[in-house]
Amino acid sequence: MKNIALGIAIFVAAFHGFSQKIPDSLYVAIQEGIRLKTDKYQTFELNVGIHSQIWMRYMQLNPNTTDNQGNPVSHDVDLLLRQTSFTTHLAFDRYTFFVQTALTPQSHTNSINSNAPGKVQFYCYDAWGSMKIHKDYLIAGAGLTMYNGISRYSSASATKTLTADVPVSALPALSTDDQTGRQLGLFFTGNVGPFSYRTSITKPFVANTIPATVEFNKIYFQPNHNFSYKGYFEWQFFDKESNAMPFKTGTYMGQKKVLNLGFGFDFHPDATISYYSDGTFEDFNATHLAVDLFLDYPFQNRSALTFYVGQFWYNYGPNFTTSFGFADIYGNGLSEFLQGTGMSTLLQTAYLLPSKEKSGRVQPFYELTYRYFEGLNHRLIHHNIGLNYYVVGHKIKGTIQYENRPYYDTNSIARKSMAIVKVQFSL
Protein backbone atom coordinates (compact mmCIF):
# COMPACT_ATOMS: atom_id res chain seq x y z
CA MET A 1 0.00 0.00 0.00
CA LYS A 2 2.88 2.39 0.73
CA ASN A 3 4.31 1.84 -2.77
CA ILE A 4 0.90 2.46 -4.36
CA ALA A 5 0.40 5.65 -2.35
CA LEU A 6 3.90 6.83 -3.30
CA GLY A 7 3.21 6.11 -6.96
CA ILE A 8 -0.02 8.12 -6.86
CA ALA A 9 1.74 11.03 -5.17
CA ILE A 10 4.52 11.09 -7.79
CA PHE A 11 1.96 10.81 -10.60
CA VAL A 12 -0.13 13.76 -9.36
CA ALA A 13 2.91 15.89 -8.55
CA ALA A 14 4.40 15.39 -12.02
CA PHE A 15 1.20 16.35 -13.84
CA HIS A 16 0.46 19.19 -11.45
CA GLY A 17 3.85 20.73 -12.10
CA PHE A 18 3.28 20.54 -15.85
CA SER A 19 -0.27 21.90 -15.75
CA GLN A 20 0.73 24.98 -13.73
CA LYS A 21 2.73 26.26 -16.69
CA ILE A 22 -0.19 26.43 -19.13
CA PRO A 23 -1.59 29.96 -19.69
CA ASP A 24 -5.27 30.47 -20.51
CA SER A 25 -4.61 31.29 -24.17
CA LEU A 26 -2.74 28.03 -24.71
CA TYR A 27 -5.38 26.09 -22.76
CA VAL A 28 -8.12 27.37 -25.08
CA ALA A 29 -6.02 26.73 -28.19
CA ILE A 30 -5.43 23.09 -27.21
CA GLN A 31 -9.12 22.59 -26.42
CA GLU A 32 -10.18 23.95 -29.81
CA GLY A 33 -7.63 21.81 -31.67
CA ILE A 34 -6.57 22.22 -35.30
CA ARG A 35 -9.42 23.90 -37.17
CA LEU A 36 -9.90 25.59 -40.51
CA LYS A 37 -12.81 27.97 -41.03
CA THR A 38 -13.54 30.31 -43.94
CA ASP A 39 -15.10 33.75 -43.84
CA LYS A 40 -16.93 33.10 -47.11
CA TYR A 41 -18.74 29.98 -45.88
CA GLN A 42 -19.69 30.35 -42.25
CA THR A 43 -20.85 26.75 -42.02
CA PHE A 44 -17.62 25.25 -43.40
CA GLU A 45 -15.30 23.71 -40.82
CA LEU A 46 -12.40 21.27 -41.17
CA ASN A 47 -10.87 19.68 -38.07
CA VAL A 48 -7.72 17.57 -38.12
CA GLY A 49 -6.93 15.53 -35.02
CA ILE A 50 -4.04 13.55 -33.58
CA HIS A 51 -4.51 11.25 -30.62
CA SER A 52 -2.17 8.99 -28.68
CA GLN A 53 -2.32 6.99 -25.45
CA ILE A 54 0.86 5.67 -23.83
CA TRP A 55 0.45 3.03 -21.15
CA MET A 56 2.87 1.60 -18.62
CA ARG A 57 1.63 -1.61 -17.00
CA TYR A 58 2.57 -3.80 -14.08
CA MET A 59 0.82 -7.12 -14.72
CA GLN A 60 0.15 -10.14 -12.56
CA LEU A 61 -0.20 -12.92 -15.12
CA ASN A 62 -2.60 -15.83 -15.15
CA PRO A 63 -1.47 -19.28 -13.93
CA ASN A 64 0.46 -21.41 -16.44
CA THR A 65 1.72 -18.35 -18.37
CA THR A 66 5.10 -19.03 -19.99
CA ASP A 67 7.67 -17.04 -21.96
CA ASN A 68 9.06 -17.97 -25.40
CA GLN A 69 11.42 -20.50 -23.81
CA GLY A 70 8.61 -22.22 -21.92
CA ASN A 71 9.65 -20.81 -18.55
CA PRO A 72 6.80 -19.92 -16.15
CA VAL A 73 6.16 -16.17 -15.72
CA SER A 74 4.10 -14.74 -12.88
CA HIS A 75 4.40 -10.98 -13.54
CA ASP A 76 5.86 -8.43 -15.94
CA VAL A 77 6.16 -4.72 -16.71
CA ASP A 78 5.80 -3.20 -20.16
CA LEU A 79 5.22 -0.02 -22.17
CA LEU A 80 2.41 0.13 -24.70
CA LEU A 81 1.08 2.46 -27.36
CA ARG A 82 -2.53 1.61 -26.55
CA GLN A 83 -4.07 3.92 -29.14
CA THR A 84 -2.63 6.10 -31.87
CA SER A 85 -5.06 7.62 -34.36
CA PHE A 86 -5.48 10.43 -36.87
CA THR A 87 -8.84 12.05 -37.60
CA THR A 88 -10.29 14.29 -40.30
CA HIS A 89 -13.70 15.85 -39.65
CA LEU A 90 -15.34 17.97 -42.34
CA ALA A 91 -18.68 19.71 -41.73
CA PHE A 92 -20.42 22.12 -44.12
CA ASP A 93 -24.03 23.06 -44.75
CA ARG A 94 -26.03 19.88 -43.89
CA TYR A 95 -23.17 17.44 -44.49
CA THR A 96 -20.59 15.76 -42.25
CA PHE A 97 -17.70 13.52 -43.23
CA PHE A 98 -15.44 11.76 -40.76
CA VAL A 99 -12.39 9.54 -41.27
CA GLN A 100 -10.21 8.04 -38.54
CA THR A 101 -7.18 5.87 -39.19
CA ALA A 102 -5.25 4.14 -36.43
CA LEU A 103 -2.42 1.84 -35.50
CA THR A 104 -3.09 -1.42 -33.73
CA PRO A 105 -1.85 -1.40 -30.10
CA GLN A 106 1.93 -1.67 -30.13
CA SER A 107 4.02 -3.31 -27.43
CA HIS A 108 7.59 -4.58 -27.62
CA THR A 109 6.30 -7.85 -29.13
CA ASN A 110 5.19 -6.28 -32.42
CA SER A 111 6.92 -3.95 -34.86
CA ILE A 112 7.58 -3.41 -38.58
CA ASN A 113 10.76 -5.54 -38.38
CA SER A 114 10.69 -8.67 -40.53
CA ASN A 115 11.75 -10.89 -37.61
CA ALA A 116 9.19 -9.50 -35.12
CA PRO A 117 6.68 -12.04 -33.73
CA GLY A 118 3.84 -9.58 -34.38
CA LYS A 119 3.27 -6.81 -36.90
CA VAL A 120 1.93 -3.30 -36.44
CA GLN A 121 -1.08 -2.66 -38.64
CA PHE A 122 -2.45 0.63 -39.91
CA TYR A 123 -6.17 0.46 -40.63
CA CYS A 124 -9.39 2.45 -40.84
CA TYR A 125 -11.36 3.00 -37.62
CA ASP A 126 -14.11 5.14 -39.10
CA ALA A 127 -15.07 6.32 -42.59
CA TRP A 128 -18.58 7.69 -42.97
CA GLY A 129 -20.69 10.56 -44.20
CA SER A 130 -24.05 11.94 -43.06
CA MET A 131 -26.65 14.50 -44.07
CA LYS A 132 -29.23 16.37 -42.01
CA ILE A 133 -32.58 15.48 -43.55
CA HIS A 134 -34.58 17.75 -41.25
CA LYS A 135 -32.65 19.94 -38.80
CA ASP A 136 -31.40 17.85 -35.86
CA TYR A 137 -34.55 15.71 -35.90
CA LEU A 138 -33.32 13.32 -38.58
CA ILE A 139 -29.74 12.68 -39.70
CA ALA A 140 -28.98 9.85 -42.14
CA GLY A 141 -25.59 8.44 -43.03
CA ALA A 142 -23.58 5.45 -44.17
CA GLY A 143 -20.11 3.94 -43.99
CA LEU A 144 -17.85 2.29 -41.44
CA THR A 145 -19.36 3.69 -38.29
CA MET A 146 -19.85 3.38 -34.53
CA TYR A 147 -23.53 4.35 -34.43
CA ASN A 148 -24.23 1.25 -32.38
CA GLY A 149 -27.17 -0.02 -30.41
CA ILE A 150 -27.50 -1.59 -26.98
CA SER A 151 -26.04 1.14 -24.69
CA ARG A 152 -24.33 4.50 -24.24
CA TYR A 153 -20.83 3.03 -24.05
CA SER A 154 -21.39 0.87 -27.13
CA SER A 155 -20.48 4.10 -28.94
CA ALA A 156 -17.99 5.38 -26.38
CA SER A 157 -15.38 7.98 -27.26
CA ALA A 158 -11.96 6.40 -26.70
CA THR A 159 -10.52 9.86 -25.94
CA LYS A 160 -13.14 10.80 -23.33
CA THR A 161 -13.43 7.71 -21.15
CA LEU A 162 -13.84 7.92 -17.39
CA THR A 163 -11.59 4.92 -16.73
CA ALA A 164 -8.42 3.85 -18.52
CA ASP A 165 -10.31 2.09 -21.32
CA VAL A 166 -13.73 1.55 -22.90
CA PRO A 167 -15.91 -0.96 -20.96
CA VAL A 168 -16.04 -4.30 -22.78
CA SER A 169 -19.52 -5.05 -21.39
CA ALA A 170 -20.96 -2.51 -23.83
CA LEU A 171 -19.37 -4.15 -26.91
CA PRO A 172 -20.83 -7.67 -27.28
CA ALA A 173 -19.50 -8.08 -30.85
CA LEU A 174 -15.94 -7.05 -29.99
CA SER A 175 -13.31 -9.46 -31.33
CA THR A 176 -15.91 -11.36 -33.41
CA ASP A 177 -17.91 -9.66 -36.19
CA ASP A 178 -17.06 -5.99 -35.72
CA GLN A 179 -13.87 -3.97 -36.25
CA THR A 180 -12.96 -2.23 -33.00
CA GLY A 181 -16.63 -1.59 -32.33
CA ARG A 182 -17.41 -0.55 -35.91
CA GLN A 183 -19.43 -2.15 -38.72
CA LEU A 184 -20.41 -1.20 -42.27
CA GLY A 185 -23.94 0.05 -42.61
CA LEU A 186 -26.63 2.73 -42.74
CA PHE A 187 -27.62 4.80 -39.72
CA PHE A 188 -30.40 7.19 -38.73
CA THR A 189 -30.13 9.43 -35.69
CA GLY A 190 -31.46 12.62 -34.17
CA ASN A 191 -32.96 14.51 -31.25
CA VAL A 192 -36.65 15.36 -30.92
CA GLY A 193 -36.99 17.49 -27.80
CA PRO A 194 -35.69 15.39 -24.88
CA PHE A 195 -35.92 12.19 -26.93
CA SER A 196 -32.69 11.02 -28.58
CA TYR A 197 -32.36 8.04 -30.89
CA ARG A 198 -29.93 6.17 -33.12
CA THR A 199 -30.71 3.15 -35.27
CA SER A 200 -28.59 1.31 -37.81
CA ILE A 201 -28.70 -1.54 -40.29
CA THR A 202 -25.24 -3.05 -40.73
CA LYS A 203 -23.41 -5.87 -42.46
CA PRO A 204 -21.28 -7.46 -39.72
CA PHE A 205 -17.82 -8.60 -40.76
CA VAL A 206 -17.67 -12.29 -41.55
CA ALA A 207 -16.52 -14.24 -38.49
CA ASN A 208 -15.65 -17.93 -38.53
CA THR A 209 -14.56 -19.69 -35.35
CA ILE A 210 -15.50 -23.20 -36.57
CA PRO A 211 -12.42 -25.47 -36.26
CA ALA A 212 -11.57 -28.38 -38.54
CA THR A 213 -12.80 -30.76 -35.83
CA VAL A 214 -15.78 -29.40 -33.93
CA GLU A 215 -16.89 -30.09 -30.38
CA PHE A 216 -20.51 -31.15 -30.11
CA ASN A 217 -22.96 -28.84 -28.32
CA LYS A 218 -20.54 -25.91 -28.50
CA ILE A 219 -21.38 -22.51 -29.98
CA TYR A 220 -19.27 -21.15 -32.86
CA PHE A 221 -19.51 -17.97 -34.89
CA GLN A 222 -20.33 -18.95 -38.46
CA PRO A 223 -19.84 -17.11 -41.77
CA ASN A 224 -23.07 -15.47 -42.91
CA HIS A 225 -24.20 -12.45 -44.90
CA ASN A 226 -27.19 -11.42 -42.83
CA PHE A 227 -27.88 -7.84 -41.80
CA SER A 228 -27.66 -6.79 -38.16
CA TYR A 229 -30.19 -4.41 -36.60
CA LYS A 230 -29.29 -2.01 -33.81
CA GLY A 231 -30.93 0.77 -31.84
CA TYR A 232 -30.37 2.96 -28.81
CA PHE A 233 -32.96 5.37 -27.41
CA GLU A 234 -32.52 7.94 -24.63
CA TRP A 235 -34.63 10.37 -22.66
CA GLN A 236 -32.47 13.42 -21.84
CA PHE A 237 -33.77 15.15 -18.71
CA PHE A 238 -31.34 18.10 -18.58
CA ASP A 239 -28.76 19.27 -21.15
CA LYS A 240 -28.95 17.75 -24.61
CA GLU A 241 -26.15 15.79 -26.27
CA SER A 242 -25.63 16.10 -30.01
CA ASN A 243 -25.94 13.06 -32.30
CA ALA A 244 -23.95 14.68 -35.13
CA MET A 245 -21.06 12.43 -34.06
CA PRO A 246 -21.53 8.87 -32.74
CA PHE A 247 -19.12 9.06 -29.81
CA LYS A 248 -20.43 9.27 -26.25
CA THR A 249 -18.53 11.02 -23.45
CA GLY A 250 -17.63 9.17 -20.25
CA THR A 251 -17.42 12.30 -18.09
CA TYR A 252 -18.07 15.98 -18.82
CA MET A 253 -16.08 17.13 -15.78
CA GLY A 254 -18.93 19.41 -14.73
CA GLN A 255 -19.18 21.21 -18.09
CA LYS A 256 -22.68 19.81 -18.69
CA LYS A 257 -25.63 18.88 -16.54
CA VAL A 258 -26.73 15.53 -17.96
CA LEU A 259 -29.19 12.89 -16.83
CA ASN A 260 -30.05 10.31 -19.50
CA LEU A 261 -32.07 7.11 -19.28
CA GLY A 262 -31.50 4.74 -22.20
CA PHE A 263 -32.53 1.43 -23.73
CA GLY A 264 -30.96 -0.44 -26.64
CA PHE A 265 -30.76 -3.65 -28.65
CA ASP A 266 -28.53 -5.48 -31.14
CA PHE A 267 -29.91 -8.34 -33.24
CA HIS A 268 -27.85 -10.45 -35.70
CA PRO A 269 -29.77 -13.41 -37.20
CA ASP A 270 -28.01 -16.79 -37.49
CA ALA A 271 -24.76 -15.41 -36.12
CA THR A 272 -23.73 -18.68 -34.42
CA ILE A 273 -24.08 -22.41 -34.92
CA SER A 274 -23.87 -25.59 -32.83
CA TYR A 275 -23.26 -29.14 -34.04
CA TYR A 276 -24.77 -32.26 -32.47
CA SER A 277 -23.59 -35.87 -32.21
CA ASP A 278 -26.42 -37.14 -34.43
CA GLY A 279 -25.00 -35.19 -37.39
CA THR A 280 -27.43 -32.27 -37.21
CA PHE A 281 -26.73 -28.63 -36.44
CA GLU A 282 -28.69 -25.59 -35.23
CA ASP A 283 -28.35 -21.89 -35.99
CA PHE A 284 -28.77 -19.26 -33.27
CA ASN A 285 -29.41 -15.52 -33.35
CA ALA A 286 -27.15 -13.15 -31.44
CA THR A 287 -29.56 -10.97 -29.45
CA HIS A 288 -28.39 -8.40 -26.91
CA LEU A 289 -30.38 -5.91 -24.80
CA ALA A 290 -29.46 -3.21 -22.28
CA VAL A 291 -30.87 -0.42 -20.13
CA ASP A 292 -28.65 2.26 -18.62
CA LEU A 293 -28.57 5.56 -16.77
CA PHE A 294 -25.91 8.28 -17.03
CA LEU A 295 -25.53 11.27 -14.71
CA ASP A 296 -23.01 14.11 -14.87
CA TYR A 297 -23.93 16.73 -12.29
CA PRO A 298 -21.93 19.93 -11.57
CA PHE A 299 -21.98 21.66 -8.18
CA GLN A 300 -21.54 25.36 -7.36
CA ASN A 301 -18.05 24.83 -5.94
CA ARG A 302 -16.95 23.60 -9.43
CA SER A 303 -16.89 19.97 -8.33
CA ALA A 304 -18.93 17.38 -10.22
CA LEU A 305 -20.40 13.92 -9.78
CA THR A 306 -20.33 11.34 -12.58
CA PHE A 307 -22.40 8.17 -12.28
CA TYR A 308 -23.28 5.39 -14.72
CA VAL A 309 -25.08 2.09 -14.31
CA GLY A 310 -25.95 -0.32 -17.11
CA GLN A 311 -27.67 -3.70 -17.14
CA PHE A 312 -26.85 -5.96 -20.09
CA TRP A 313 -28.39 -9.22 -21.31
CA TYR A 314 -26.56 -11.30 -23.94
CA ASN A 315 -27.66 -14.32 -25.96
CA TYR A 316 -25.21 -15.87 -28.43
CA GLY A 317 -26.63 -19.38 -28.08
CA PRO A 318 -26.62 -21.94 -25.23
CA ASN A 319 -23.63 -21.76 -22.85
CA PHE A 320 -21.47 -19.58 -25.12
CA THR A 321 -18.44 -17.97 -23.46
CA THR A 322 -15.20 -16.45 -24.65
CA SER A 323 -12.15 -15.05 -22.87
CA PHE A 324 -9.42 -12.68 -23.99
CA GLY A 325 -7.19 -9.87 -22.75
CA PHE A 326 -6.22 -6.57 -24.34
CA ALA A 327 -2.68 -6.20 -25.70
CA ASP A 328 -1.85 -9.53 -24.07
CA ILE A 329 1.86 -9.98 -24.80
CA TYR A 330 1.81 -13.57 -23.50
CA GLY A 331 -1.27 -14.71 -25.39
CA ASN A 332 -3.23 -15.86 -22.35
CA GLY A 333 -1.54 -13.98 -19.55
CA LEU A 334 -4.26 -11.33 -19.08
CA SER A 335 -7.35 -13.11 -20.38
CA GLU A 336 -10.62 -13.30 -18.47
CA PHE A 337 -14.16 -14.27 -19.46
CA LEU A 338 -15.56 -11.07 -20.95
CA GLN A 339 -18.38 -12.26 -23.21
CA GLY A 340 -21.00 -14.97 -23.00
CA THR A 341 -24.68 -15.85 -22.93
CA GLY A 342 -25.97 -14.40 -19.68
CA MET A 343 -25.93 -10.98 -18.06
CA SER A 344 -23.63 -8.22 -16.89
CA THR A 345 -23.92 -5.15 -14.69
CA LEU A 346 -21.59 -2.18 -15.14
CA LEU A 347 -21.30 0.58 -12.54
CA GLN A 348 -19.06 3.65 -12.69
CA THR A 349 -18.82 6.57 -10.30
CA ALA A 350 -16.42 9.50 -9.99
CA TYR A 351 -16.06 12.81 -8.20
CA LEU A 352 -14.26 15.81 -9.68
CA LEU A 353 -12.62 17.66 -6.81
CA PRO A 354 -13.43 21.38 -6.49
CA SER A 355 -10.92 23.83 -7.93
CA LYS A 356 -10.88 27.43 -9.18
CA GLU A 357 -8.34 26.54 -11.86
CA LYS A 358 -8.96 25.09 -15.31
CA SER A 359 -5.80 22.98 -15.21
CA GLY A 360 -4.83 20.48 -12.58
CA ARG A 361 -8.29 18.97 -12.04
CA VAL A 362 -8.31 15.73 -10.03
CA GLN A 363 -10.99 13.06 -10.34
CA PRO A 364 -10.95 9.76 -8.40
CA PHE A 365 -13.14 7.02 -9.90
CA TYR A 366 -14.36 3.49 -9.32
CA GLU A 367 -15.73 0.89 -11.74
CA LEU A 368 -17.43 -2.43 -10.94
CA THR A 369 -18.31 -5.08 -13.52
CA TYR A 370 -20.44 -8.03 -12.46
CA ARG A 371 -20.88 -10.91 -14.94
CA TYR A 372 -22.85 -14.13 -14.83
CA PHE A 373 -22.59 -16.45 -17.85
CA GLU A 374 -24.67 -19.62 -17.97
CA GLY A 375 -21.77 -21.59 -19.47
CA LEU A 376 -19.69 -21.01 -16.32
CA ASN A 377 -22.40 -21.02 -13.67
CA HIS A 378 -20.22 -18.76 -11.56
CA ARG A 379 -20.25 -15.05 -10.68
CA LEU A 380 -17.34 -12.95 -11.96
CA ILE A 381 -16.54 -9.57 -10.40
CA HIS A 382 -13.99 -7.13 -11.81
CA HIS A 383 -12.86 -3.96 -9.96
CA ASN A 384 -11.13 -0.85 -11.32
CA ILE A 385 -10.17 2.05 -9.08
CA GLY A 386 -8.10 5.03 -10.10
CA LEU A 387 -7.47 8.71 -10.53
CA ASN A 388 -7.68 11.08 -13.50
CA TYR A 389 -5.54 14.20 -13.63
CA TYR A 390 -6.72 16.70 -16.25
CA VAL A 391 -4.10 19.11 -17.56
CA VAL A 392 -6.24 20.36 -20.44
CA GLY A 393 -9.54 18.51 -20.09
CA HIS A 394 -9.55 15.26 -22.04
CA LYS A 395 -6.99 16.71 -24.47
CA ILE A 396 -4.04 16.23 -22.13
CA LYS A 397 -4.63 14.01 -19.14
CA GLY A 398 -3.09 11.27 -17.08
CA THR A 399 -4.76 8.25 -15.51
CA ILE A 400 -3.53 5.84 -12.89
CA GLN A 401 -5.66 2.73 -12.42
CA TYR A 402 -5.53 -0.39 -10.31
CA GLU A 403 -7.38 -3.40 -11.73
CA ASN A 404 -8.39 -6.56 -9.91
CA ARG A 405 -9.78 -9.24 -12.23
CA PRO A 406 -11.15 -12.76 -11.78
CA TYR A 407 -9.33 -15.77 -13.24
CA TYR A 408 -11.71 -18.71 -13.70
CA ASP A 409 -10.40 -22.24 -14.00
CA THR A 410 -12.35 -25.49 -13.49
CA ASN A 411 -14.94 -24.08 -11.10
CA SER A 412 -12.49 -22.07 -8.99
CA ILE A 413 -11.67 -18.35 -9.13
CA ALA A 414 -8.36 -16.68 -8.40
CA ARG A 415 -7.72 -12.93 -8.31
CA LYS A 416 -5.06 -11.20 -10.41
CA SER A 417 -4.12 -7.53 -10.53
CA MET A 418 -2.75 -4.97 -12.93
CA ALA A 419 -1.63 -1.36 -12.43
CA ILE A 420 -1.83 1.07 -15.36
CA VAL A 421 -0.35 4.53 -15.80
CA LYS A 422 -1.82 6.19 -18.89
CA VAL A 423 -0.80 9.46 -20.51
CA GLN A 424 -3.07 10.85 -23.21
CA PHE A 425 -2.42 13.63 -25.75
CA SER A 426 -5.02 14.85 -28.24
CA LEU A 427 -5.12 17.80 -30.61
N, C-alpha and C positions, 0 to 999 in steps of 0.2 A: 504493500500500500504506500510506503514511503517513496518508492521509486516512481509509482504512478503519479503521486502528488507532485513530486519534483518535476516530472516530465510535463505535466499540465502547466506548472508555474513557468517553466522555461518557454513553453509554447506560447502562452499568453504574453509574456514579457517581450519575446521576439517580435510578435506581430504588433504589439502595442507601440513599441519603439518605432517601427516602420510607419504605422498609421499616423503618428503624431506629426510627421513631416509633410503631410499632404494638405496643401492649401485648398480653399473652397473652389477656386476656379478649376484646378486640376481634378478635384473630386467630381464636379459636374461634367467635365469633359470626358472622363472615363465612363461615367454612367451613361452618357449619350452615345458613346461609341463612335464608330467611323460611319459618317452619314454624308450623303450627297443630296442636296435639294437645289431646285432651280427657281429663279424668280418668275420665269415665264409660266411654268406649270406648278401651281401651288400644291397640287395633289401628288406630285411626283417625288418619290423618295427611294433612294437606294442605300441599303445598309450592308456593310461587309463586316463579318465577324470572325474572330479567332478565339478558340477556346482550348484550354489544356488543364488537365488534372494530373498532378504528380502525387503518387502515394508512396509512403514508406510503411512496411508491414512487419510486425512481429507475429509469427504464426505458430500456434500449437497444432501439429499435424495429426491426422486420424491414425488409429492403430494400423499396423502392417504397411505403413508408408516406407518406401525404400528409395534410395538414390539410383543413379545410372549403373553403379557397380553392385547393386543388390543389397547394400548395407542399410539397416534400419535407420530411419530419421524421425525424431520426435518433435523437432521445432526448427525454425529457420527465420531469417530476416532478409527482406528484399526491397528493391526499389522498382516502381512500376509507373509507366505512363498509362494511367487508367483510361483516359479519354483525351483525344486530340482531334479537333474538328475545325472545319472552315465553312462559314455560312455566307450565302448571298440572298438577300431579301429585297425584292423589288415590289413596290406598291405604287400604283397610279390609277386615277379615276376609280373604277369599280374593280380593278384587277389586282391580284397578288400572285407573285411567283416566289417560290422558296426552294433553294438547293442547299443541302448540307453534305459534305464529304468528310470522311473520317478515317483514321487509322485504327486497326484492331488494337486492343490493349497490348502493350509491349513490355515484357520483362526481359531479364537477361537470358531467357531460354529461347527467344525468337529474335531474328534480325534479318537483314537482307543478304548476309553472308551465305555462300553456297553450302558451307558445311554446318550451318545452324540447324538444330533439331526442329525449330519452328520458324515460319516465315511471317513477316509483317505484311499485312494486306491493307490496301487503300481502296475503299469502296464507298458507295453512295448510301448515306443514311436516309435522306429525304430528297424528293424531287417532285414537286407538285405545283399546280396552279389553281386558282379559284376566282370566281366572279360573284359580286353581289347582285343577286337577282332582284331583290327588293329591300333596300336599305340594309339594316343589320338583322332583319327578320329572317331572311333566307339567303344563304351563301352556298354555292355549289362548286365542287372542284373534283379533280382527279389526279392520280399519280401514285407515287410511292409515299405513303403518308402515315401519320400516327393519330389520325382521327379515329380512335378506338372506342369500343364499347366497354362495358362492365363496370368501370369505376373511374374516379378522378385520376388516380395515379397510374391508370393504364395508358394515359397520355402525359406522363410526368415530364417536366423539363429537367434534363440532366444537369443543367447549370444552376437550377434554383431548388435543389432538394433540401429538405430539413436535415436529414442524416447524411452519412457519407455516400450513399448510393440509392438508386431507385428501388423501392420495395418489389421483390419478386412476386409476392402474393397477387399483385395487380396485373401481372403479365402471364396468363395461363398458357399462351402459345410460345413463350420464350424458349428458344433452343430447339423448337420443332418446326412449325410451319410459318413462322414470321422471320423477319430480318431485323434484329435488334428492336423488336416492338413494332416494326412497320410491315405493311402489306400493300400490294397494288390494288387500287380500286377507285370507286366513286364515293364521294361523301357529300352530305348535306347538313348544314349547321346554322345556328342563329340564336338570337335572343328575342323573345316576345314578352316585354315587360319583365317580371321576375322569373319567367320560365326560360330556361336555357336547354338546348338540345343539340345532339350530334348523332347522326346515323351514317352508316357506310355499308356498301356492298363491295366485298373484296374477293380477289382470287388468292387464297393462301399459297405460299410457296410449297412445292411438292416435297413431302417428307416421307422417307421410307426407312423404317427401323426393323423391317422384317429380315431376319437372318436366313442363311442358307438352310439351317436346320431349326425349325421352330419348336418352341415349348407349347404344349397344349394348355388351353385355358389362360393364356397370357395375352395381354393387350399390346398391339403394335400399331404405330402410325403407318398408314398405307398410302401409296400414291393415288391421288384422285384429282379431278379437275372441277370439283364442285365449288360454288360460290359460298362465301361466309357472310353472315349477316350480324351487324353489330349496332348497338345503340347505347347512349348514355343521356340521362335526362336529370336536370337539376332545378330546384326551386331556390332562388337567390334572395334571401331575406333582407340583406343590407346592400352594400356596394355591388355593382355588376362587374363581371369578368367578361372580357371580349372573347369571341370565338373566331376572330380573324386568323389566329394562329392556333394550332392544336395543343400546344404545350401548357400544362397546368403547373402552377407555382406551389412549392411545398411550404413556404412561409413568406409573408409579405413584410415581416419585421415592423409591424405597426403602421405601414404606409396605406393599408386599406382596412376597412371594417367589413369582414366577410363572414357570412354564415350560410352555408349551402347544404341542402339535403338532396342526395342523389340516388338514382337507381339505374342499373345497366345490365346488358346481356351480351353474349357472344355465342353464336350458333353456327357450327360447321358440320353439315351432313356427311355421314359416312367417313369421318376422319380417321377412325381406327378399325381394327379387325382382330378377331380372335379365332384360332383354329382348335378343333376338337378331335379327340382320338378316333371318332367314327368316320373321319374324313371330311366332315362338313366344316363350315366356317360361318361367322356372323359379323356383320358390320355394325358399328356403333357411331352415333352422333357425338360430337364434342359440344356440350352445352354448359355454359358458365353463367352464373348470376351473381349480382352483388348489390348491396345497399351501403351507403356511406354518408358521413357527416363531416364537414370541414368548418373549422372556426379559426379566424384570425382577428383578434380583438385588441385594439390599442387602448391604453390608459392615458390619463392626463399627464402623468409624470414621464411620458415617452417610453414607458415599458410596454410590453405586448405579450399576450398569451396566444399560442398556437396549439390547436387540438385537432386530431383526426382520429376517427374510428371507422373501420370498414369491415363488413361481414361478407365473406365470399363462399359460394358453393360451386364446386367443380364436378363435372361428370365426363370422363373420357371413355368410360366403359368399366366393367366390373374389376375392382381391385387394382386399377392402374396406379403405379407410382414411378417416379424417376428422381434420381439424385444427381447433383452436380455442384461444382464450386466455381466462382468467378476467378479468372486469371490463375488457375490452379497449376502451379509450376511442377507439381509432382503427379498430376493426373487425377489422383483420388485423395490427395492430402487434405483438401478443404471441403470435400463434398458433404452435403446433407440432403435429406429428402425435402425438396422444395415444391414439387408438383405431384398431384395425384387426385383420384376420385375421392371426394370428401368435402371438408370445409376448412376455412381458415379465418382467423380474426386478426386484424392489424390495428394496433393502437399507437399513436404518436402524440407526444405532448412536449411543449417547450415554453420557456419564459425568457423574453428579451429583457435584460436588465436595464433599468432606467439610466439615461445619460443625456446630457445637454449637447454632446458632440455628435457629428455625423459619423466620424471614423471611430474605430475602437469599440464597436458594439459587441457585447458578449451575450451568448445565448446557450445555456445548457439545455439538453434535450434527452428524451428517453423514448425508446421504441420497443414494443412487445409484439411478437408474432406467435400466435397459437395455431397449430395445425393438427388436424385429425384426419388421417387417410384410412379408408376401410381396408386397404391392402396390408396395412401394418398393424391395425388394431391397437394403436398406442398413441398417446398424446405427445406432441413435440412442441417445445417452448424455446423460442430464440429471443435473447435480450441484446439490445444495443443501447449504450449510454455514452454521452459525449458532450462536446462543447464546440460551438461555432464562434469564430472571431471574425467579424466583418470589418475589413479595412475600407473597402468601397462597396458596400452592399454585397450582392452576389457576384459582382465583377471581380473583386479581389478578396478572397476570404480563405481562412484556414479552418480545418476541422480536425479534432482529435476524437477518436471513437474507440470504445472498448466493446468487443463483441463476445458473447458467450452462446455457443451453438450446441445443439444436441447431435450426438453421433449414435445412430441406431444400428444395432448388429444382433441378429438372432434373439429378438425379444428383450434385449437389455439396452439401456441408454447410458452413454458416458457424456461428459461435458468437455468441450474444447473451447479455447479462447483465441482471440486475435485482437491486436491493437493496431489501429490505423492512424497515421498522420497524413492528412490530405492538404495540399495547397492548390488553390484554383485561381487561374487568371483568365479573364474574358474581356474582349474588346469588341 
